Amino acid sequence: MHDWSVKGRRVRLVLTADPHTRLSPGDLGTASFYDDFGTLHVKWDDGSSLGLIPDVDEWEILSPAEVAIVAWYW
């Protein structure tokens, strides 16, 4: 089950199967929405957009504490 209220939450990419993306594991973005197929649409900090597909791609939705830690290190 997906948390449909992800809009604005920070996302960390773990793995993507998309061979055409410039994204790398650890890249960060902001969640936009889950579509009806369960794809999580993300606006990445590098300016790109990529939908993450369940059971194909892997990602983490960061907790507020993790967001604060990431912001402190950047």
OpenMM code with the backbone's topology and positions (N, CA, C; nanometers):
from openmm import Vec3, app, unit

residues = "MET HIS ASP TRP SER VAL LYS GLY ARG ARG VAL ARG LEU VAL LEU THR ALA ASP PRO HIS THR ARG LEU SER PRO GLY ASP LEU GLY THR ALA SER PHE TYR ASP ASP PHE GLY THR LEU HIS VAL LYS TRP ASP ASP GLY SER SER LEU GLY LEU ILE PRO ASP VAL ASP GLU TRP GLU ILE LEU SER PRO ALA GLU VAL ALA ILE VAL ALA TRP TYR TRP".split()
positions = [
    Vec3(0.0843, -0.1177, 0.0000),
    Vec3(0.0000, 0.0000, 0.0000),
    Vec3(0.0889, 0.1243, 0.0000),
    Vec3(0.0525, 0.2203, -0.0789),
    Vec3(0.1305, 0.3433, -0.0903),
    Vec3(0.0734, 0.4515, -0.0001),
    Vec3(0.1621, 0.5366, 0.0473),
    Vec3(0.1215, 0.6559, 0.1204),
    Vec3(0.0876, 0.7605, 0.0152),
    Vec3(-0.0397, 0.7805, -0.0090),
    Vec3(-0.0827, 0.8688, -0.1170),
    Vec3(-0.0585, 1.0155, -0.0834),
    Vec3(-0.0191, 1.0451, 0.0386),
    Vec3(0.0037, 1.1843, 0.0786),
    Vec3(0.1526, 1.2185, 0.0754),
    Vec3(0.2213, 1.1753, -0.0279),
    Vec3(0.3661, 1.1964, -0.0357),
    Vec3(0.4057, 1.3305, -0.0949),
    Vec3(0.3120, 1.4037, -0.1504),
    Vec3(0.3467, 1.5284, -0.2180),
    Vec3(0.4311, 1.6171, -0.1276),
    Vec3(0.5474, 1.6568, -0.1800),
    Vec3(0.6375, 1.7441, -0.1060),
    Vec3(0.7385, 1.6718, -0.0194),
    Vec3(0.7213, 1.5407, -0.0015),
    Vec3(0.8166, 1.4633, 0.0801),
    Vec3(0.9448, 1.4420, 0.0014),
    Vec3(1.0554, 1.4301, 0.0725),
    Vec3(1.1857, 1.4084, 0.0098),
    Vec3(1.2065, 1.2592, -0.0157),
    Vec3(1.2683, 1.2312, -0.1302),
    Vec3(1.2900, 1.0947, -0.1772),
    Vec3(1.4385, 1.0761, -0.2053),
    Vec3(1.4924, 0.9605, -0.1645),
    Vec3(1.6300, 0.9235, -0.1981),
    Vec3(1.6242, 0.8029, -0.2915),
    Vec3(1.6917, 0.8141, -0.4049),
    Vec3(1.6978, 0.7044, -0.5000),
    Vec3(1.7931, 0.5973, -0.4475),
    Vec3(1.7485, 0.4731, -0.4485),
    Vec3(1.8329, 0.3603, -0.4119),
    Vec3(1.8826, 0.2912, -0.5382),
    Vec3(1.7905, 0.2667, -0.6333),
    Vec3(1.8250, 0.1960, -0.7565),
    Vec3(1.7193, 0.2260, -0.8619),
    Vec3(1.7629, 0.2479, -0.9848),
    Vec3(1.6683, 0.2580, -1.0952),
    Vec3(1.7149, 0.1691, -1.2090),
    Vec3(1.6184, 0.1099, -1.2766),
    Vec3(1.6482, 0.0244, -1.3906),
    Vec3(1.6490, 0.1039, -1.5211),
    Vec3(1.6225, 0.2337, -1.5152),
    Vec3(1.6170, 0.3166, -1.6359),
    Vec3(1.7587, 0.3415, -1.6882),
    Vec3(1.7906, 0.2887, -1.8073),
    Vec3(1.9257, 0.3046, -1.8601),
    Vec3(1.9530, 0.4435, -1.9179),
    Vec3(1.8506, 0.5262, -1.9293),
    Vec3(1.8660, 0.6568, -1.9942),
    Vec3(1.8754, 0.7735, -1.8966),
    Vec3(1.8647, 0.7471, -1.7675),
    Vec3(1.8671, 0.8556, -1.6695),
    Vec3(2.0094, 0.8889, -1.6272),
    Vec3(2.0276, 1.0139, -1.5860),
    Vec3(2.1556, 1.0583, -1.5293),
    Vec3(2.1584, 1.0384, -1.3788),
    Vec3(2.0475, 0.9973, -1.3215),
    Vec3(2.0386, 0.9818, -1.1770),
    Vec3(2.1252, 0.8663, -1.1281),
    Vec3(2.1754, 0.8825, -1.0053),
    Vec3(2.2591, 0.7813, -0.9424),
    Vec3(2.2027, 0.7483, -0.8053),
    Vec3(2.2336, 0.6298, -0.7531),
    Vec3(2.1905, 0.5982, -0.6173),
    Vec3(2.2354, 0.7078, -0.5199),
    Vec3(2.1432, 0.7459, -0.4319),
    Vec3(2.1704, 0.8516, -0.3351),
    Vec3(2.1183, 0.9872, -0.3773),
    Vec3(2.0828, 1.0044, -0.5062),
    Vec3(2.0285, 1.1323, -0.5503),
    Vec3(1.8963, 1.1604, -0.4801),
    Vec3(1.8680, 1.2888, -0.4613),
    Vec3(1.7503, 1.3326, -0.3868),
    Vec3(1.6528, 1.4070, -0.4768),
    Vec3(1.5264, 1.3975, -0.4409),
    Vec3(1.4230, 1.4690, -0.5128),
    Vec3(1.3028, 1.4912, -0.4230),
    Vec3(1.1998, 1.5516, -0.4821),
    Vec3(1.0761, 1.5808, -0.4108),
    Vec3(0.9620, 1.5080, -0.4783),
    Vec3(0.8883, 1.4307, -0.3990),
    Vec3(0.7764, 1.3518, -0.4515),
    Vec3(0.6644, 1.4435, -0.4988),
    Vec3(0.6073, 1.4089, -0.6136),
    Vec3(0.4919, 1.4821, -0.6654),
    Vec3(0.3625, 1.4068, -0.6354),
    Vec3(0.3556, 1.2803, -0.6803),
    Vec3(0.2341, 1.2008, -0.6591),
    Vec3(0.2584, 1.0566, -0.7030),
    Vec3(0.1732, 0.9671, -0.6549),
    Vec3(0.1631, 0.8312, -0.7069),
    Vec3(0.0523, 0.8308, -0.8112),
    Vec3(0.0760, 0.7687, -0.9256),
    Vec3(-0.0318, 0.7565, -1.0233),
    Vec3(-0.1117, 0.6283, -0.9966),
    Vec3(-0.2101, 0.6007, -1.0802),
    Vec3(-0.2979, 0.4856, -1.0604),
    Vec3(-0.2267, 0.3518, -1.0736),
    Vec3(-0.1081, 0.3514, -1.1336),
    Vec3(-0.0317, 0.2278, -1.1499),
    Vec3(0.0688, 0.2075, -1.0360),
    Vec3(0.0750, 0.3038, -0.9442),
    Vec3(0.1678, 0.2947, -0.8317),
    Vec3(0.3027, 0.3563, -0.8584),
    Vec3(0.3211, 0.4183, -0.9755),
    Vec3(0.4469, 0.4860, -1.0065),
    Vec3(0.4565, 0.6144, -0.9242),
    Vec3(0.5699, 0.6312, -0.8578),
    Vec3(0.5931, 0.7538, -0.7814),
    Vec3(0.6637, 0.8545, -0.8709),
    Vec3(0.5993, 0.9663, -0.8974),
    Vec3(0.6566, 1.0706, -0.9823),
    Vec3(0.7356, 1.1670, -0.8945),
    Vec3(0.8623, 1.1909, -0.9357),
    Vec3(0.9551, 1.2691, -0.8544),
    Vec3(1.0190, 1.3776, -0.9398),
    Vec3(1.0304, 1.4965, -0.8827),
    Vec3(1.1087, 1.6063, -0.9403),
    Vec3(1.2429, 1.6026, -0.8687),
    Vec3(1.3483, 1.5650, -0.9422),
    Vec3(1.4804, 1.5457, -0.8835),
    Vec3(1.5540, 1.6776, -0.8698),
    Vec3(1.6444, 1.6842, -0.7743),
    Vec3(1.7178, 1.8074, -0.7465),
    Vec3(1.8048, 1.8513, -0.8634),
    Vec3(1.8389, 1.7597, -0.9546),
    Vec3(1.9193, 1.7981, -1.0715),
    Vec3(1.8330, 1.8605, -1.1813),
    Vec3(1.7022, 1.8743, -1.1561),
    Vec3(1.6117, 1.9357, -1.2527),
    Vec3(1.5363, 1.8364, -1.3388),
    Vec3(1.5716, 1.7097, -1.3321),
    Vec3(1.5033, 1.6090, -1.4127),
    Vec3(1.3794, 1.5575, -1.3396),
    Vec3(1.2968, 1.4853, -1.4139),
    Vec3(1.1803, 1.4170, -1.3582),
    Vec3(1.1902, 1.2707, -1.3963),
    Vec3(1.1518, 1.1844, -1.3053),
    Vec3(1.1517, 1.0412, -1.3344),
    Vec3(1.0497, 0.9758, -1.2441),
    Vec3(0.9629, 0.8939, -1.3041),
    Vec3(0.8686, 0.8145, -1.2283),
    Vec3(0.9356, 0.6854, -1.1841),
    Vec3(0.9227, 0.6521, -1.0576),
    Vec3(0.9818, 0.5313, -1.0023),
    Vec3(0.8763, 0.4217, -0.9987),
    Vec3(0.9111, 0.3073, -1.0559),
    Vec3(0.8161, 0.1981, -1.0745),
    Vec3(0.8342, 0.0945, -0.9636),
    Vec3(0.7260, 0.0622, -0.8930),
    Vec3(0.7357, -0.0384, -0.7877),
    Vec3(0.7829, -0.1728, -0.8441),
    Vec3(0.8606, -0.2447, -0.7668),
    Vec3(0.9140, -0.3763, -0.8035),
    Vec3(1.0140, -0.3705, -0.9186),
    Vec3(1.0482, -0.2508, -0.9640),
    Vec3(1.1521, -0.2316, -1.0662),
    Vec3(1.2592, -0.1393, -1.0099),
    Vec3(1.2168, -0.0232, -0.9608),
    Vec3(1.3068, 0.0752, -0.9010),
    Vec3(1.2960, 0.0658, -0.7486),
    Vec3(1.3984, 0.1181, -0.6807),
    Vec3(1.3959, 0.1215, -0.5346),
    Vec3(1.4228, 0.2641, -0.4886),
    Vec3(1.3505, 0.3054, -0.3830),
    Vec3(1.3660, 0.4392, -0.3283),
    Vec3(1.3254, 0.4385, -0.1823),
    Vec3(1.3596, 0.5481, -0.1153),
    Vec3(1.3213, 0.5686, 0.0241),
    Vec3(1.2517, 0.7032, 0.0359),
    Vec3(1.1442, 0.7054, 0.1092),
    Vec3(1.0806, 0.8312, 0.1470),
    Vec3(1.1464, 0.8711, 0.2788),
    Vec3(1.2105, 0.9868, 0.2806),
    Vec3(1.2848, 1.0282, 0.3988),
    Vec3(1.1925, 1.0811, 0.5080),
    Vec3(1.2276, 1.0488, 0.6302),
    Vec3(1.1553, 1.1033, 0.7458),
    Vec3(1.2012, 1.2477, 0.7663),
    Vec3(1.1252, 1.3261, 0.8412),
    Vec3(1.1699, 1.4635, 0.8694),
    Vec3(1.3091, 1.4675, 0.9336),
    Vec3(1.3400, 1.3722, 1.0205),
    Vec3(1.4724, 1.3691, 1.0835),
    Vec3(1.5817, 1.3431, 0.9799),
    Vec3(1.5556, 1.2520, 0.8860),
    Vec3(1.6536, 1.2237, 0.7812),
    Vec3(1.6731, 1.3445, 0.6905),
    Vec3(1.5661, 1.4164, 0.6620),
    Vec3(1.5760, 1.5373, 0.5800),
    Vec3(1.6665, 1.6390, 0.6486),
    Vec3(1.6519, 1.6545, 0.7792),
    Vec3(1.7344, 1.7493, 0.8535),
    Vec3(1.8813, 1.7086, 0.8501),
    Vec3(1.9085, 1.5797, 0.8623),
    Vec3(2.0466, 1.5306, 0.8582),
    Vec3(2.1064, 1.5527, 0.7197),
    Vec3(2.0319, 1.5196, 0.6158),
    Vec3(2.0802, 1.5387, 0.4786),
    Vec3(2.1074, 1.6864, 0.4529),
    Vec3(2.0178, 1.7734, 0.4969),
    Vec3(2.0350, 1.9173, 0.4761),
    Vec3(2.1597, 1.9674, 0.5496),
    Vec3(2.1870, 1.9130, 0.6658),
    Vec3(2.3035, 1.9549, 0.7440),
    Vec3(2.4323, 1.9184, 0.6721),
    Vec3(2.4365, 1.8005, 0.6064),
    Vec3(2.5566, 1.7561, 0.5374),
    Vec3(2.5769, 1.8253, 0.4035),
    Vec3(2.4718, 1.8747, 0.3428),
    Vec3(2.4856, 1.9386, 0.2119),
    Vec3(2.5154, 2.0816, 0.2340),
] * unit.nanometer
topology = app.Topology()
chain = topology.addChain("A")
for resn in residues:
    res = topology.addResidue(resn, chain)
    for name in ("N", "CA", "C"):
        topology.addAtom(name, app.Element.getBySymbol(name[0]), res)
